[in-house]
């Protein structure tokens, strides 16, 4: 998760107490806490996917000529309306750039994790080959060294 949460989605004494208390107060609260404990770590990815989907949907709706549902109507002041439209376009562009930067960073972090995993695996295989070659040379291996 990228943000700090007061109660982390894990089996800790606090989360279990909140869940049990929720069941005592009103059973849907306990059930909601149980769901949070089980699937809370996936919540951040779910929110990101929903935001991306709704952004794409609204962009397609604007291109098709549909009116935005919560958009304010013209105020009658042409200069202000033009300025507001330009600012909204600028903010949409900024949001798009931020979403692209976030996606690039996620890909970068995923590649770093893959490279680290590969390095650890290669080190394990080297160490394993080294142990096997020492074993093949003869003699028992004591504390990782041939006797």
PyMOL commands that set and color helices and strands:
alter all, ss='L'
color gray80, all
select helices_A, chain A and resi 13-25+27-63+78-137
alter helices_A, ss='H'
color red, helices_A
select strands_A, chain A and resi 141-142+145-146
alter strands_A, ss='S'
color yellow, strands_A
deselect
rebuild
show_as cartoon
